[in-house]
């Protein structure tokens, strides 16, 4: 069954063999014996790799859960002092501006869980086994089954206080943006959406520099020049410290949002459940993808 679980997870006898330190022939033989014992075909053999049959798919989920429960029981009974490790990935902006400042609160609640935090600029899938939870930006339409939305996002125009004052009290948005903006890579269209949503008839603003993350955009304009259209959750700490100001009342609803995504088969792990409850509450409502905010 261990050979079956590994092969089901990898969709490959060879990759399962590498994980289990066996030969592919040995894994194939063990699965063939299991199929003979059960009297049913679990895999379809393809020219490249294998894929689960419908019955194999149905069998794989409880088997994976059972192995997870065995591991948890063993660790809980015989490695009491060992911390549970939870591997979380997020964008550099979310990790730095939202998650990292809050992790002490999670540690105070769950000192038995060790968070291993990694970052990525762009990601829409878990492409390796080193991630348990992904905090991902998008519409929520991904292959994973366990996805929870982390609120809705609005964006505002922010800039350095001196930069805003240079255009009058109060400044005109046409003048401020006409001096140059710092768009975040992949969200350049939001300037046009801001203009259309509020009927501003803004011309395309000149780009001073393009940043590949909101964090870099915020740090750039904090030096004193340029404006950026940034999610409120990201810019709030800069506003609270007086490093930036938001000189206009325009709040642009963002179509996309941040979601917490769990690797398949890990939903019931205690550390995953604890982190999920801390992020979204004990009884999260599954996101209605048709009701995401639009502008």
BELURVEN-V931724 format. One record per residue. N is the residue number from 0. RES is the residue in one small letter. D_FIRST is the distance of its C-alpha to the first C-alpha in Angstrom with 1 decimal. Layout:
N,RES,D_FIRST  N,RES,D_FIRST
This chain:
0,x,0.0  1,x,3.8  2,x,5.3  3,x,4.8  4,x,6.0  5,x,8.5  6,x,9.7  7,x,10.2  8,x,12.2  9,x,14.2  10,x,14.6  11,x,14.8  12,x,13.1  13,x,15.9  14,x,15.5  15,x,11.8  16,x,13.1  17,x,15.9  18,x,14.0  19,x,11.9  20,x,15.1  21,x,14.0  22,x,15.8  23,x,15.0  24,x,15.5  25,x,12.9  26,x,10.2  27,x,11.8  28,x,11.9  29,x,8.3  30,x,7.7  31,x,11.0  32,x,10.2  33,x,7.5  34,x,10.3  35,x,12.8  36,x,11.4  37,x,11.4  38,x,14.5  39,x,14.1  40,x,13.9  41,x,11.4  42,x,13.2  43,x,16.9  44,x,17.8  45,x,20.8  46,x,23.5  47,x,22.2  48,x,18.5  49,x,16.3  50,x,16.1  51,x,14.1  52,x,15.8  53,x,17.0  54,x,14.5  55,x,11.6  56,x,13.5  57,x,13.8  58,x,10.2  59,x,9.3  60,x,11.9  61,x,11.2  62,x,7.5  63,x,9.4  64,x,12.2  65,x,10.5  66,x,9.5  67,x,13.0  68,x,14.6  69,x,13.3  70,x,14.8  71,x,17.9  72,x,18.4  73,x,18.2  74,x,20.6  75,x,22.8  76,x,23.4  77,x,23.5  78,x,24.6  79,x,27.3  80,x,29.6  81,x,27.1  82,x,27.6  83,x,25.0  84,x,25.2  85,x,25.4  86,x,25.9  87,x,28.4  88,x,30.0  89,x,33.4  90,x,36.4  91,x,38.9  92,x,41.4  93,x,39.2  94,x,37.8  95,x,41.3  96,x,43.4  97,x,41.2  98,x,38.1  99,x,39.4  100,x,42.5  101,x,40.4  102,x,37.6  103,x,39.8  104,x,39.8  105,x,36.0  106,x,36.0  107,x,38.6  108,x,36.4  109,x,33.1  110,x,34.0  111,x,30.5  112,x,29.1  113,x,29.8  114,x,30.3  115,x,29.7  116,x,31.9  117,x,32.0  118,x,34.2  119,x,34.5  120,x,37.5  121,x,35.8  122,x,32.2  123,x,30.7  124,x,27.0  125,x,24.3  126,x,24.1  127,x,22.1  128,x,19.6  129,x,22.6  130,x,23.6  131,x,22.5  132,x,25.6  133,x,28.1  134,x,31.7  135,x,32.7  136,x,36.0  137,x,36.4  138,x,36.4  139,x,32.9  140,x,31.8  141,x,28.5  142,x,25.0  143,x,23.5  144,x,23.3  145,x,24.5  146,x,28.0  147,x,31.0  148,x,34.6  149,x,36.6  150,x,40.0  151,x,42.5  152,x,44.5  153,x,48.2  154,x,49.9  155,x,53.5  156,x,55.9  157,x,56.2  158,x,58.5  159,x,60.4  160,x,63.2  161,x,65.9  162,x,64.6  163,x,65.0  164,x,68.5  165,x,69.6  166,x,69.6  167,x,71.6  168,x,71.3  169,x,69.3  170,x,68.0  171,x,67.6  172,x,64.1  173,x,65.5  174,x,67.2  175,x,64.3  176,x,61.8  177,x,64.4  178,x,64.5  179,x,60.9  180,x,57.4  181,x,54.0  182,x,51.4  183,x,47.7  184,x,45.9  185,x,44.4  186,x,46.5  187,x,49.9  188,x,50.4  189,x,50.5  190,x,54.2  191,x,55.1  192,x,53.2  193,x,55.1  194,x,58.4  195,x,57.6  196,x,56.2  197,x,59.3  198,x,61.8  199,x,62.9  200,x,63.6  201,x,62.5  202,x,62.7  203,x,59.8  204,x,60.1  205,x,60.5  206,x,57.4  207,x,58.2  208,x,54.7  209,x,51.2  210,x,48.5  211,x,44.7  212,x,44.0  213,x,45.9  214,x,46.1  215,x,48.0  216,x,50.3  217,x,51.1  218,x,51.9  219,x,54.0  220,x,56.2  221,x,56.6  222,x,58.7  223,x,61.4  224,x,61.2  225,x,59.5  226,x,57.7  227,x,54.0  228,x,52.3  229,x,49.5  230,x,47.2  231,x,48.9  232,x,45.9  233,x,46.2  234,x,50.0  235,x,50.6  236,x,50.5  237,x,53.0  238,x,55.2  239,x,55.1  240,x,56.3  241,x,59.0  242,x,57.7  243,x,57.6  244,x,59.2  245,x,58.3  246,x,61.8  247,x,61.1  248,x,59.7  249,x,57.6  250,x,54.0  251,x,51.9  252,x,48.8  253,x,45.9  254,x,43.6  255,x,40.5  256,x,39.0  257,x,36.5  258,x,33.0  259,x,30.3  260,x,26.9  261,x,23.5  262,x,20.5  263,x,18.0  264,x,15.8  265,x,18.3  266,x,20.9  267,x,20.3  268,x,20.3  269,x,23.5  270,x,25.1  271,x,24.5  272,x,26.0  273,x,28.9  274,x,29.7  275,x,29.6  276,x,31.8  277,x,34.2  278,x,34.5  279,x,34.7  280,x,35.1  281,x,32.9  282,x,33.1  283,x,33.1  284,x,34.4  285,x,32.4  286,x,34.8  287,x,36.8  288,x,36.9  289,x,40.0  290,x,42.0  291,x,41.6  292,x,45.1  293,x,47.1  294,x,50.5
